Amino acid sequence: MASSTGSSSPHMVFILIPVIGVIFTLFGPLFSNTDLSSSTIGLLARKQISDIFRVSNRGHVDHEYQVQIFSRDPLIVYIRNFVSSDEIDYLLRVSEDKYEPSKVYSSYDGSLVDNQMRVSESAWMDAKDPVVRSITRRAREFQGWRGRNASVEPLLVQRYHTDGFYNYHFDWDESRTQGNRATTFMSYLVGNCTGGGTNFPFLPQPTDDRWCDVIECDEEGRDGYQGVIFKPVVGSAIFWENFHPNGTGHLGVYHAGLPVRSGMKVGLNIWTWDSVWVKPDEPM
């Protein structure tokens, strides 16, 4: 029988390195009189910790964005620079020959063109495309761990010319009993237009005027609409949760793409599908 001591020692060294590193990272000030920073174990521990925190970024293109919580109930997060200028140029180029009239879908009627509900052009992106995969991964990692039954749907680019719009709707399908869209990213690729904002009529207008660079605050910009209107700021994104924790749809995320009065708007939709969502029982 082999000696257990002899076989376990190498493993103990590799286990102790990160453990010791964590201990000295957290409790280093307590050992101020002990100089381990230049010791062999100290250097190895620091390298080990550095490698641990680099693992999640292997193969990723560096991309920084800024996040601000807009609402906690419903959860709505504003993300600046979510899509880079290079990614925008690429998506606009590859989507050009994919556009077709946008359709409205429901489990009852299937997919159909309804110009009373939606006037725009849509282009589905290839999920295997490297740039699309990078954006998809970013959207997935932004949300954290949602379980193995949640997946990001194929990305959709939508183009709105003058008079284009998407009337008020929810992103989840109210007719479904199992499986639904749990979250939404609405990002802007082109915003060279007047009008065309994203309106949440049931959200209260914030009192902090620092939001006025990304939402309409003056009466002319609001144009008589109620609630909150996000401006189509290029590169930015709005993220929101579609459901309450108990699985019921959140009325606060009822929204519309307001009519483009002049120019053109191009948006990018990213939805997360939860295959194990189950429609809650109706209250008695």
DASULDA-V117184 format. One record per residue. N is the residue number from 1. SS is DSSP state (A for helix, B for strand, O for the rest). OMEGA is omega in degrees with one decimal (* if undefined). NEAR is the number of other C-alpha atoms within 10 Angstrom. Layout:
n | ss | omega | near
N | SS | OMEGA | NEAR
N | SS | OMEGA | NEAR
This chain:
n | ss | omega | near
1 | O | -178.9 | 3
2 | O | 178.9 | 6
3 | O | 179.4 | 7
4 | A | 179.6 | 8
5 | A | -178.3 | 8
6 | A | -175.9 | 8
7 | A | -174.0 | 10
8 | A | -174.6 | 10
9 | A | -179.9 | 11
10 | A | -179.8 | 10
11 | A | -179.3 | 9
12 | A | -179.2 | 10
13 | A | -176.9 | 11
14 | A | 177.0 | 13
15 | A | -176.2 | 11
16 | A | -177.2 | 13
17 | A | 179.4 | 20
18 | A | 179.7 | 21
19 | A | 178.9 | 14
20 | A | 179.1 | 17
21 | A | 179.1 | 22
22 | A | -179.9 | 16
23 | A | -177.3 | 12
24 | A | 174.0 | 18
25 | A | -177.0 | 13
26 | A | -171.8 | 10
27 | A | -178.5 | 11
28 | A | -179.0 | 15
29 | A | -180.0 | 10
30 | A | -177.9 | 9
31 | A | -173.8 | 10
32 | O | -180.0 | 9
33 | O | -178.2 | 8
34 | O | -177.3 | 9
35 | O | 176.2 | 10
36 | O | -174.0 | 14
37 | O | -177.6 | 13
38 | O | 179.1 | 9
39 | O | -178.7 | 10
40 | A | -178.8 | 9
41 | A | 179.0 | 17
42 | A | 179.2 | 18
43 | A | 178.8 | 14
44 | A | -179.6 | 18
45 | A | 179.9 | 24
46 | A | 179.2 | 19
47 | A | -178.9 | 14
48 | A | 179.7 | 18
49 | A | 179.1 | 17
50 | A | 179.2 | 13
51 | A | -179.9 | 11
52 | A | -176.6 | 11
53 | A | 175.9 | 10
54 | A | -173.5 | 10
55 | A | -174.9 | 9
56 | O | -177.9 | 10
57 | O | -179.4 | 9
58 | O | 178.2 | 9
59 | O | -179.2 | 8
60 | O | 169.8 | 10
61 | O | -179.2 | 9
62 | O | 179.6 | 7
63 | O | -178.3 | 10
64 | O | 174.5 | 11
65 | O | -177.7 | 12
66 | B | -172.9 | 10
67 | B | 175.2 | 15
68 | B | 176.8 | 11
69 | B | 178.0 | 12
70 | B | -178.9 | 17
71 | B | 176.6 | 15
72 | B | 179.3 | 10
73 | O | 1.8 | 13
74 | O | 177.2 | 17
75 | B | 175.9 | 18
76 | B | -176.8 | 20
77 | B | 176.1 | 18
78 | B | -174.7 | 22
79 | B | 176.8 | 21
80 | B | 176.9 | 20
81 | O | 178.8 | 19
82 | O | 177.2 | 23
83 | O | -176.0 | 22
84 | O | 179.7 | 18
85 | A | 177.5 | 13
86 | A | 178.0 | 9
87 | A | 177.7 | 16
88 | A | 179.4 | 18
89 | A | -178.6 | 12
90 | A | -179.0 | 13
91 | A | 178.8 | 18
92 | A | -179.0 | 16
93 | A | -174.9 | 11
94 | A | -179.8 | 12
95 | A | -169.8 | 18
96 | O | -177.1 | 12
97 | O | -179.3 | 9
98 | O | -172.1 | 13
99 | O | 171.4 | 15
100 | B | -179.2 | 13
101 | B | -179.2 | 16
102 | O | -178.8 | 20
103 | O | 174.3 | 17
104 | B | -175.9 | 15
105 | B | 167.2 | 13
106 | B | 178.8 | 13
107 | O | -178.7 | 10
108 | O | -170.8 | 8
109 | O | -174.6 | 8
110 | B | -179.0 | 9
111 | B | 178.7 | 12
112 | B | 175.9 | 12
113 | O | -178.9 | 14
114 | O | -175.6 | 13
115 | O | 172.7 | 16
116 | O | -176.3 | 9
117 | O | -169.4 | 14
118 | B | 175.7 | 21
119 | B | 179.3 | 23
120 | O | 174.8 | 22
121 | B | -176.2 | 18
122 | B | 177.7 | 22
123 | B | 177.3 | 22
124 | B | -179.0 | 16
125 | O | 178.8 | 18
126 | O | -176.3 | 15
127 | O | -178.5 | 15
128 | O | 179.5 | 10
129 | O | -175.6 | 9
130 | A | 179.6 | 10
131 | A | 177.8 | 17
132 | A | 178.9 | 18
133 | A | 179.3 | 16
134 | A | 178.6 | 17
135 | A | 178.3 | 17
136 | A | 178.5 | 21
137 | A | 178.6 | 13
138 | A | 179.2 | 15
139 | A | 180.0 | 19
140 | A | -177.9 | 18
141 | A | 176.8 | 12
142 | A | -175.4 | 10
143 | A | -177.3 | 12
144 | O | -175.3 | 8
145 | O | 179.5 | 9
146 | O | -179.2 | 13
147 | O | -175.3 | 9
148 | O | -177.1 | 9
149 | O | 177.7 | 11
150 | B | -179.1 | 20
151 | B | 178.3 | 17
152 | B | 179.3 | 19
153 | O | 172.4 | 14
154 | O | -177.2 | 18
155 | O | -177.6 | 19
156 | B | 173.2 | 16
157 | B | -179.7 | 24
158 | B | -177.7 | 22
159 | B | -179.7 | 25
160 | B | 172.4 | 25
161 | O | 178.6 | 19
162 | O | -177.4 | 18
163 | O | 174.3 | 16
164 | O | -177.2 | 22
165 | B | 169.6 | 26
166 | B | -174.3 | 21
167 | B | -174.4 | 17
168 | B | -176.5 | 17
169 | B | 166.9 | 14
170 | O | 177.3 | 17
171 | O | 175.5 | 17
172 | O | -179.6 | 20
173 | O | -176.2 | 16
174 | O | -176.9 | 13
175 | O | -176.6 | 11
176 | O | 176.3 | 14
177 | O | 176.4 | 12
178 | B | -178.1 | 13
179 | B | -177.8 | 17
180 | B | 178.2 | 24
181 | B | -175.1 | 22
182 | B | -176.9 | 24
183 | B | -179.2 | 21
184 | B | 162.4 | 23
185 | B | 171.0 | 22
186 | B | -178.3 | 18
187 | B | -175.3 | 26
188 | B | -179.6 | 25
189 | B | 175.5 | 26
190 | B | 179.4 | 21
191 | B | -178.4 | 21
192 | B | -173.1 | 16
193 | B | 163.7 | 18
194 | B | -171.6 | 17
195 | B | 174.4 | 25
196 | O | 179.0 | 30
197 | O | 176.3 | 26
198 | B | -171.4 | 22
199 | B | 171.7 | 25
200 | B | -169.8 | 23
201 | O | -176.3 | 19
202 | O | 178.2 | 14
203 | O | 176.3 | 19
204 | O | 176.3 | 12
205 | O | 179.9 | 17
206 | O | 179.4 | 15
207 | O | 179.8 | 9
208 | O | -175.0 | 7
209 | A | 174.9 | 10
210 | A | 177.0 | 9
211 | A | -170.6 | 14
212 | A | 174.5 | 14
213 | A | -178.6 | 11
214 | O | 174.5 | 16
215 | B | 178.2 | 22
216 | O | -179.0 | 20
217 | O | -177.9 | 18
218 | O | -175.2 | 9
219 | A | 179.4 | 9
220 | A | 179.9 | 8
221 | A | -178.9 | 15
222 | A | 170.8 | 18
223 | O | 175.6 | 10
224 | O | -179.9 | 8
225 | O | 178.6 | 13
226 | O | 174.2 | 14
227 | O | -175.1 | 16
228 | B | 176.4 | 21
229 | B | 175.5 | 26
230 | B | 176.7 | 22
231 | O | 177.0 | 21
232 | O | -178.4 | 27
233 | O | -173.4 | 20
234 | O | 178.6 | 22
235 | O | -178.1 | 22
236 | O | 179.0 | 23
237 | B | 170.3 | 27
238 | B | 176.9 | 22
239 | B | 174.6 | 22
240 | B | 174.2 | 22
241 | B | -176.8 | 23
242 | O | -173.2 | 26
243 | B | 166.6 | 21
244 | O | 177.6 | 14
245 | O | -179.7 | 9
246 | O | 175.8 | 9
247 | O | 177.3 | 14
248 | O | 180.0 | 16
249 | B | -178.7 | 21
250 | O | -178.2 | 17
251 | A | -177.6 | 16
252 | A | -178.5 | 20
253 | A | 169.0 | 24
254 | O | -170.7 | 17
255 | B | 178.4 | 22
256 | B | 166.7 | 21
257 | B | -173.6 | 23
258 | O | -177.9 | 19
259 | O | 173.0 | 22
260 | B | -177.0 | 21
261 | B | 174.9 | 15
262 | B | 178.5 | 15
263 | B | -176.1 | 16
264 | B | 174.2 | 19
265 | B | 173.0 | 28
266 | B | -179.6 | 24
267 | B | 176.6 | 21
268 | B | 177.6 | 24
269 | B | 175.0 | 18
270 | B | -178.5 | 22
271 | B | 173.6 | 25
272 | B | -178.1 | 23
273 | B | 176.5 | 19
274 | B | -173.5 | 20
275 | B | -178.8 | 15
276 | B | 173.2 | 13
277 | B | 178.6 | 19
278 | B | -179.6 | 15
279 | O | -179.5 | 17
280 | O | 176.0 | 12
281 | O | 176.8 | 9
282 | O | 178.4 | 6
283 | O | 179.9 | 4
284 | O | * | 3
